[in-house]
Amino acid sequence: MILSKIALLLIFLNRSYQDSNFCQTYPPPQMNRSYLSRSFVNRPVLLLTAYRPEVAPLWSQGPHYKRLELQTLNSDLSIRLLRNILGGMKLEPGLEEAIFSKTGGNPFFVEEIVRELLEREDIIKKDDHYVCKQSIDHLSIPTTVKGVLAARIDRLNEDLKETMQVASVIGRNFALKLLKCVIEMGTDLERNLNNLVELEILYEKTLYPELEYLFKHALAWDAVYNSILLKKRNQLYPWLC
């Protein structure tokens, strides 16, 4: 019913570069959205965008603005999610509850913590379920999503890190063709990208007309981008602007 009254629908994805050195000829994305949101008052235009709850964008004010808050998962749904990641197998009940308590039902946080524990080999398969190799009380579980992502990135070898970092400067999604112009790895580049897909850090977004990749989550992209030294970023910008 609402859509039938709308002449134009605009959808903004979270692709804002937080580094002021990047393509300074363009205004900050928040300024653009603030200007647009006020320009559309009393006009048949719907502007959709997403942001994290702790952020207070300039454009999220006024009678023209409506916030739709996504709810987190409850305990049962969180446990169901982590069991799906483990191939349908259960985890020690105490650890399942500990993960829910740490994540607050954030599905991306749940998934990243389970993968973190698997990669660290803190949980192992035993018969038809997973068990913790040490006491749950002594198990180190990151308290933030960024902490989990930083730990996963830090464990990767240098070639995988370099591939991710250069790709992150291009954007959350990037074409293989463009990445090859910036980084010289030969056949190792595609192997590195395949490994990152297997680790579920990247997804293959499109295969045709050219192969494009996507960072699985905006937070993963942001964590990789912010792990790059400023000097290295400045060396990469001329290739991309």
C-alpha positions as CSV (number, residue, x, y, z in Angstrom):
1,M,0.0,0.0,0.0
2,I,2.8,2.4,0.9
3,L,4.9,1.4,-2.1
4,S,2.0,2.2,-4.4
5,K,2.3,5.8,-3.4
6,I,6.1,6.0,-3.9
7,A,7.5,7.4,-7.2
8,L,11.1,6.8,-6.3
9,L,12.9,4.3,-4.1
10,L,16.6,4.9,-3.1
11,I,18.6,2.2,-1.3
12,F,22.0,3.2,0.3
13,L,24.4,0.4,1.2
14,N,27.0,0.8,3.9
15,R,30.0,1.7,1.7
16,S,31.3,4.9,3.4
17,Y,35.0,5.3,3.5
18,Q,36.0,6.5,6.9
19,D,39.4,7.8,5.8
20,S,39.3,11.4,4.9
21,N,42.3,10.9,2.6
22,F,40.2,8.8,0.2
23,C,38.9,10.7,-2.9
24,Q,38.6,14.0,-1.1
25,T,36.7,15.5,-4.0
26,Y,33.5,13.9,-2.7
27,P,31.5,15.0,0.3
28,P,31.2,12.6,3.3
29,P,28.4,10.1,2.8
30,Q,26.5,11.3,5.9
31,M,26.4,14.9,4.5
32,N,24.9,13.5,1.3
33,R,22.3,11.5,3.1
34,S,21.4,14.4,5.4
35,Y,20.9,16.7,2.5
36,L,18.9,14.2,0.5
37,S,16.6,13.2,3.4
38,R,15.6,16.8,3.9
39,S,15.3,17.5,0.2
40,F,12.7,14.7,-0.1
41,V,10.3,16.0,2.6
42,N,6.7,16.1,1.2
43,R,7.8,14.3,-2.0
44,P,6.9,10.7,-3.0
45,V,10.4,9.3,-2.3
46,L,11.4,6.5,0.0
47,L,15.1,6.4,1.1
48,L,16.3,3.2,2.8
49,T,19.6,2.8,4.5
50,A,21.1,0.8,7.4
51,Y,23.4,1.7,10.3
52,R,24.5,0.2,13.6
53,P,22.4,1.1,16.7
54,E,25.2,2.9,18.5
55,V,25.5,5.4,15.6
56,A,23.5,8.6,15.5
57,P,23.6,9.8,11.8
58,L,22.8,13.5,11.1
59,W,20.0,12.5,8.8
60,S,18.1,10.4,11.4
61,Q,16.3,13.4,12.8
62,G,13.0,15.1,12.0
63,P,9.4,14.0,11.3
64,H,10.3,12.5,7.9
65,Y,12.5,9.8,9.6
66,K,11.3,6.4,10.7
67,R,13.5,3.9,12.5
68,L,12.9,0.1,12.2
69,E,15.1,-1.7,14.7
70,L,16.1,-5.3,14.0
71,Q,15.7,-7.6,17.0
72,T,18.5,-9.9,18.3
73,L,18.0,-13.6,18.6
74,N,16.8,-15.2,21.8
75,S,18.7,-18.0,23.5
76,D,17.0,-20.9,21.6
77,L,17.5,-19.3,18.2
78,S,21.1,-18.4,19.0
79,I,21.9,-22.0,20.1
80,R,20.1,-23.3,16.9
81,L,22.3,-21.0,14.8
82,L,25.6,-22.2,16.4
83,R,24.5,-25.8,16.0
84,N,23.9,-25.2,12.3
85,I,27.4,-23.9,12.0
86,L,28.7,-27.1,13.6
87,G,26.8,-29.2,11.1
88,G,23.8,-29.8,13.3
89,M,25.9,-31.1,16.2
90,K,25.5,-29.9,19.8
91,L,28.1,-28.0,21.9
92,E,28.5,-28.4,25.6
93,P,25.4,-26.8,27.2
94,G,27.5,-24.5,29.4
95,L,29.4,-23.1,26.5
96,E,26.3,-22.7,24.4
97,E,24.9,-20.5,27.1
98,A,28.2,-18.7,27.5
99,I,28.3,-17.8,23.8
100,F,24.7,-16.5,23.9
101,S,25.6,-14.4,27.0
102,K,28.7,-12.9,25.3
103,T,26.9,-12.1,22.0
104,G,23.6,-10.9,23.3
105,G,21.9,-12.8,20.4
106,N,23.8,-10.9,17.7
107,P,23.8,-13.6,14.9
108,F,27.0,-12.4,13.2
109,F,28.8,-12.3,16.6
110,V,27.5,-15.8,17.3
111,E,28.8,-17.1,14.0
112,E,32.2,-15.4,14.3
113,I,32.8,-16.7,17.9
114,V,32.0,-20.3,16.8
115,R,34.4,-20.0,13.9
116,E,37.0,-18.4,16.2
117,L,36.8,-21.4,18.6
118,L,37.0,-23.9,15.8
119,E,40.1,-22.2,14.2
120,R,41.8,-22.0,17.6
121,E,40.9,-25.7,18.1
122,D,39.4,-24.8,21.5
123,I,36.4,-27.0,20.6
124,I,36.8,-30.4,19.0
125,K,34.4,-33.0,17.7
126,K,33.8,-36.0,20.0
127,D,31.3,-38.7,18.8
128,D,28.1,-36.8,17.9
129,H,28.8,-33.5,19.6
130,Y,31.5,-30.8,20.2
131,V,33.4,-30.4,23.5
132,C,35.7,-27.8,24.9
133,K,39.3,-28.8,25.3
134,Q,39.6,-26.9,28.6
135,S,37.5,-25.6,31.4
136,I,34.8,-23.1,30.1
137,D,35.8,-20.8,33.0
138,H,39.3,-20.5,31.6
139,L,38.3,-20.2,28.0
140,S,39.1,-16.9,26.4
141,I,36.0,-15.6,24.4
142,P,36.3,-12.1,22.8
143,T,33.8,-9.6,24.2
144,T,33.3,-7.7,20.9
145,V,32.7,-8.5,17.3
146,K,35.7,-6.4,16.3
147,G,37.8,-8.4,18.8
148,V,36.8,-11.7,17.2
149,L,37.5,-10.3,13.7
150,A,40.8,-8.9,14.6
151,A,41.9,-12.2,16.1
152,R,40.9,-14.1,13.0
153,I,42.7,-11.7,10.7
154,D,45.8,-11.8,12.9
155,R,46.1,-15.6,12.5
156,L,46.2,-15.5,8.7
157,N,49.4,-15.7,6.8
158,E,50.9,-12.6,5.3
159,D,49.8,-13.3,1.7
160,L,46.2,-13.6,2.8
161,K,46.4,-10.5,4.9
162,E,47.9,-8.5,2.0
163,T,45.2,-9.7,-0.4
164,M,42.4,-8.7,2.0
165,Q,43.9,-5.4,2.8
166,V,44.4,-4.3,-0.7
167,A,41.0,-5.5,-1.6
168,S,39.4,-3.6,1.3
169,V,40.8,-0.3,-0.1
170,I,38.8,-0.9,-3.3
171,G,35.6,-1.4,-1.3
172,R,33.4,-4.0,0.4
173,N,32.9,-5.5,-3.0
174,F,35.6,-5.6,-5.7
175,A,36.3,-7.0,-9.1
176,L,39.1,-9.5,-9.5
177,K,40.2,-7.7,-12.7
178,L,40.7,-4.4,-10.7
179,L,42.5,-6.2,-7.8
180,K,45.0,-7.7,-10.3
181,C,45.9,-4.2,-11.5
182,V,46.8,-3.2,-8.0
183,I,48.5,-6.3,-6.5
184,E,51.0,-8.5,-8.3
185,M,50.7,-12.1,-7.1
186,G,50.1,-14.1,-10.3
187,T,48.2,-17.3,-9.8
188,D,48.7,-17.0,-6.0
189,L,46.1,-14.2,-5.9
190,E,43.3,-16.4,-7.0
191,R,44.4,-19.2,-4.6
192,N,44.4,-16.6,-1.8
193,L,40.9,-15.4,-2.7
194,N,39.7,-19.0,-2.8
195,N,41.1,-19.6,0.7
196,L,39.4,-16.5,2.0
197,V,36.1,-17.7,0.5
198,E,36.6,-21.1,2.3
199,L,37.2,-19.2,5.5
200,E,33.9,-17.3,4.8
201,I,35.6,-13.9,5.0
202,L,34.7,-13.3,1.4
203,Y,31.9,-14.4,-0.9
204,E,31.9,-14.7,-4.6
205,K,29.3,-12.0,-5.5
206,T,29.1,-12.5,-9.3
207,L,30.7,-14.7,-11.9
208,Y,29.5,-13.0,-15.1
209,P,30.4,-10.7,-16.9
210,E,33.4,-10.6,-14.5
211,L,34.3,-12.2,-11.2
212,E,33.5,-10.0,-8.2
213,Y,34.0,-10.7,-4.5
214,L,32.2,-9.3,-1.4
215,F,33.4,-9.1,2.1
216,K,30.9,-11.2,4.1
217,H,30.0,-8.4,6.5
218,A,30.6,-4.7,6.6
219,L,32.3,-5.1,10.0
220,A,34.7,-7.6,8.5
221,W,35.6,-5.2,5.7
222,D,36.0,-2.4,8.2
223,A,38.3,-4.5,10.5
224,V,40.5,-5.4,7.5
225,Y,40.6,-1.8,6.2
226,N,41.5,-0.4,9.6
227,S,44.4,-2.9,10.0
228,I,46.3,-1.2,7.2
229,L,49.0,1.3,8.0
230,L,48.2,4.8,6.9
231,K,51.4,4.9,4.8
232,K,50.3,1.9,2.9
233,R,46.8,3.2,2.3
234,N,48.3,6.4,0.8
235,Q,50.4,4.3,-1.6
236,L,47.3,2.5,-2.8
237,Y,44.9,5.5,-3.3
238,P,46.5,6.8,-6.5
239,W,45.7,3.4,-8.2
240,L,42.0,3.6,-7.3
241,C,40.9,7.3,-7.5
